[in-house]
């Protein structure tokens, strides 16, 4: 069996990036959340609350809870998901256990800012960056990450929304721990809000799209470039200039936000006098963009039912 070097390199690169995501995620907890006695959401937040209340190590409870959820993710999201998440789960469990030693030996002390409101904000942003890296590589830190991916697979609900909904209950449970006050809960909610917004911005920002309307006498040259060079569809709309009463063709183009600069610069090269209107678009479904998610496809109980969705 011939081994493809490019595939091996790609896998090594992906797993290196996943490891970096695990490290950023763990540092948010071991060096900011825990030193400041803040709890955020997710299974990690629940395990942190258990550590506060019972002294049971965070890394141990994290591993136990995630083994159960990992089985669900493996069955629903597939083998590739399972392998990468098992790797991330092991790395995070080990890091949650070993990274606090850096604080104990003053190698990398915990971060406790004088402005306490900044602690949950900074930790949440670091956590969101780590999670977004994992999700972008088809991996997960376990816990509610698995639940978020399962829901997002079948319904158009953003991962940040799933996190926020579940985390409200988890953070509120902090009030059951002696010595914890409403202040700790408020900081936790601040962390969840920042994390959810940050995650959606980082993870989904590259997928956002724009609609571009182009008014130009050289619309054919512009359309050919979009079609042939960028492999994007272009629609030519018939229009009438009400001032001149002349018929014109208006190009309607949908592209990723990251491609917007390339498209507009090319339009200006072809026709410096072109009139261009750009509008942000929340969702674009179809070939080259996102797949429509309408929910689970349930099998009919009646085997004689001839209805088909093919």
C-alpha positions in Angstrom: 0.0 0.0 0.0 1.5 3.3 -1.1 1.6 6.1 1.5 0.6 9.5 0.2 3.1 12.0 1.7 0.7 15.0 1.2 -2.1 13.3 3.1 0.3 12.5 6.0 1.6 16.1 6.0 -2.0 17.4 6.0 -2.9 15.2 9.0 0.1 16.2 10.9 -0.6 19.9 10.3 -4.3 19.4 11.3 -3.3 17.7 14.6 -0.7 20.3 15.4 -3.4 23.0 15.0 -5.8 21.0 17.1 -3.1 20.7 19.8 -2.7 24.5 19.8 -6.4 24.9 20.1 -6.4 22.6 23.1 -3.6 24.6 24.7 -5.4 27.9 24.3 -8.6 26.5 25.7 -6.9 24.9 28.8 -4.9 28.1 29.5 -8.1 30.0 29.7 -9.3 27.7 32.5 -6.1 26.9 34.4 -4.6 30.4 34.3 -7.5 32.8 34.3 -10.9 31.2 35.3 -9.7 29.0 38.2 -7.2 31.5 39.7 -10.0 34.1 39.8 -12.5 31.6 41.1 -14.8 32.2 38.1 -17.0 29.6 36.5 -18.0 29.6 32.9 -20.3 27.3 31.0 -20.0 23.9 29.5 -18.9 20.6 30.9 -15.6 22.2 31.9 -17.6 24.8 33.9 -19.6 22.1 35.6 -16.4 20.2 36.5 -14.9 23.4 37.8 -17.9 23.9 40.1 -17.5 20.3 41.3 -13.9 21.0 42.1 -14.9 24.1 44.0 -17.5 22.3 46.0 -15.9 18.9 46.6 -12.2 19.2 45.7 -12.5 16.5 43.1 -9.9 17.3 40.4 -11.2 19.1 37.4 -9.2 17.0 34.9 -10.7 13.7 36.3 -14.3 14.7 36.2 -13.8 16.3 32.8 -12.6 13.0 31.4 -15.4 10.9 32.9 -18.2 13.2 31.7 -16.7 13.4 28.2 -16.3 9.7 27.7 -20.1 9.4 27.8 -20.7 12.3 25.4 -17.9 11.1 23.2 -19.8 7.9 22.5 -22.8 9.9 21.3 -20.7 12.1 19.1 -18.9 9.0 17.6 -22.3 7.4 16.7 -24.0 10.5 15.3 -21.1 12.6 13.8 -19.0 9.8 12.4 -15.6 8.0 12.9 -13.5 11.0 11.7 -15.1 13.2 14.3 -14.6 10.6 17.0 -10.9 10.1 16.3 -10.0 13.8 16.3 -12.2 14.5 19.3 -10.6 11.5 21.2 -7.2 13.1 20.6 -8.4 16.5 21.7 -10.1 15.0 24.8 -6.9 13.3 25.8 -4.8 16.4 25.2 -7.2 18.6 27.2 -7.5 16.2 30.1 -3.7 15.9 30.3 -3.2 19.7 30.0 -5.8 20.5 32.6 -3.8 18.2 35.0 -0.3 19.4 34.1 -0.7 23.2 33.3 -1.5 24.1 37.0 2.1 22.9 37.8 3.3 25.9 35.8 1.6 28.1 38.4 3.0 26.1 41.3 6.6 26.5 40.0 6.1 30.1 39.0 6.9 29.2 35.4 3.7 30.7 34.0 1.7 32.3 36.9 -2.0 32.7 36.8 -3.4 36.0 35.5 -5.4 38.0 38.1 -6.1 41.5 36.8 -6.9 44.4 39.1 -9.9 45.3 37.1 -11.8 42.1 37.9 -14.4 42.5 35.1 -11.5 42.0 32.6 -10.7 38.5 33.9 -13.8 36.7 32.5 -13.7 38.8 29.3 -10.1 37.8 28.6 -10.6 34.2 29.5 -13.7 33.9 27.4 -12.0 35.3 24.3 -9.1 32.9 24.8 -11.5 30.0 25.2 -13.5 31.0 22.1 -10.3 31.1 20.0 -9.3 27.7 21.2 -12.7 26.1 20.6 -13.0 27.7 17.1 -9.7 26.2 16.1 -11.0 22.7 17.2 -14.3 23.0 15.5 -12.7 24.3 12.3 -10.7 21.1 12.2 -13.6 18.8 12.8 -12.6 18.2 16.4 -14.1 19.3 19.8 -13.2 19.8 23.4 -16.0 17.4 24.3 -19.0 18.2 26.5 -21.4 20.8 25.1 -19.1 21.1 22.0 -20.4 17.7 21.0 -24.0 18.7 21.7 -23.5 21.9 19.7 -22.1 20.1 16.7 -24.9 17.5 16.7 -27.6 20.2 16.8 -25.8 22.3 14.2 -25.6 19.3 11.9 -29.3 19.1 11.5 -30.6 22.6 12.4 -29.4 26.1 11.4 -28.6 27.0 15.0 -25.2 28.6 15.6 -22.8 26.9 18.1 -22.7 30.1 20.2 -26.5 30.0 20.7 -26.4 26.4 21.8 -23.6 27.2 24.3 -25.4 30.2 25.8 -28.7 28.4 26.3 -27.1 25.4 28.1 -24.6 27.5 30.1 -27.3 29.6 31.8 -28.3 26.7 33.9 -24.8 25.4 34.6 -23.5 28.8 35.9 -26.6 29.3 38.0 -25.7 26.1 39.8 -22.7 27.9 41.3 -25.1 29.4 43.9 -25.4 25.9 45.4 -21.8 26.0 46.5 -21.1 27.5 49.9 -19.1 30.7 49.8 -20.1 31.6 46.2 -22.2 34.8 45.7 -24.2 36.4 42.9 -21.0 38.2 41.9 -19.5 34.9 40.8 -22.6 34.1 38.8 -22.6 37.5 37.1 -18.9 37.1 36.1 -19.8 33.7 34.7 -22.6 35.1 32.6 -20.3 37.8 31.3 -17.8 35.1 30.3 -20.6 33.1 28.5 -21.8 36.1 26.5 -18.3 37.1 25.4 -17.5 33.5 24.6 -20.7 33.0 22.5 -20.3 36.2 20.5 -16.6 35.6 20.1 -17.1 32.0 18.9 -19.7 33.0 16.3 -17.5 35.9 15.1 -14.4 33.8 14.8 -15.9 30.6 13.5 -18.7 31.9 11.2 -17.1 35.2 10.2 -15.2 33.6 7.3 -18.5 32.1 6.0 -20.5 35.3 5.9 -21.4 36.5 2.4 -22.2 39.7 0.6 -24.4 40.6 -2.4 -22.8 42.8 -5.0 -24.8 44.8 -7.6 -22.8 46.1 -10.4 -23.9 48.8 -12.8 -21.5 49.0 -15.8 -21.4 49.3 -19.5 -18.7 46.6 -19.4 -20.8 44.1 -17.5 -19.9 41.3 -19.9 -16.1 41.5 -19.1 -16.9 41.7 -15.4 -19.2 38.7 -15.5 -16.7 36.6 -17.5 -14.0 37.2 -14.9 -16.3 36.2 -12.0 -17.4 33.1 -13.8 -14.1 32.0 -15.2 -11.6 33.2 -12.6 -13.5 32.9 -9.4 -15.9 30.1 -10.2 -18.8 32.1 -8.9 -22.2 32.5 -10.6 -23.4 35.8 -12.0 -26.9 36.8 -12.8 -27.6 39.6 -15.3 -30.8 41.5 -14.5 -32.6 43.6 -17.0 -33.2 47.1 -15.8 -34.2 50.6 -17.0 -32.3 53.7 -16.1 -35.2 56.0 -15.2 -33.3 59.2 -15.9 -32.0 58.1 -19.4 -35.0 55.7 -20.0 -32.4 53.3 -21.5 -32.3 49.6 -20.9 -29.3 48.3 -18.9 -27.9 45.1 -17.5 -27.2 44.9 -13.7 -25.0 42.1 -12.4 -26.0 40.4 -9.2 -23.1 38.5 -7.5 -22.9 36.5 -4.2 -19.5 36.0 -2.8 -17.8 35.3 0.5 -16.9 38.4 2.5 -13.2 37.3 2.2 -13.6 37.5 -1.7 -15.2 40.9 -1.7 -12.0 42.9 -2.0 -10.8 40.8 -5.0 -14.1 41.2 -6.8 -14.4 45.0 -6.3 -10.8 45.6 -7.3 -11.3 43.7 -10.5 -14.5 45.6 -11.3 -12.6 48.9 -10.9 -9.8 47.6 -13.2 -12.3 46.7 -15.9 -14.4 49.8 -15.5 -13.3 52.6 -13.2 -16.6 54.3 -13.6 -18.7 51.3 -12.5 -21.3 51.8 -9.8 -21.1 49.1 -7.2 -23.5 48.5 -4.3 -22.6 45.9 -1.6 -25.0 44.5 0.9 -24.2 42.1 3.8 -26.1 38.8 3.6 -26.8 36.7 6.6 -27.2 33.3 4.9 -26.7 32.0 1.4 -27.7 28.5 0.6 -26.8 26.5 -2.5 -23.8 25.3 -4.5 -20.6 26.9 -3.4 -22.1 28.2 -0.1 -24.0 26.6 2.7 -26.2 23.5 2.8 -29.9 24.0 3.8 -30.5 22.3 7.2 -34.1 21.5 7.9 -33.8 18.9 10.6 -33.7 15.1 11.0 -35.0 13.0 8.1 -37.3 10.6 9.8 -38.1 7.2 8.1 -41.7 6.4 7.4 -43.2 3.6 9.6 -45.2 2.3 6.7 -42.9 0.3 4.4 -45.5 0.5 1.6 -45.3 4.3 1.6 -44.1 5.3 -1.9 -43.4 8.9 -1.1 -39.8 9.9 -1.7 -37.6 12.9 -1.1 -35.1 11.9 -3.9 
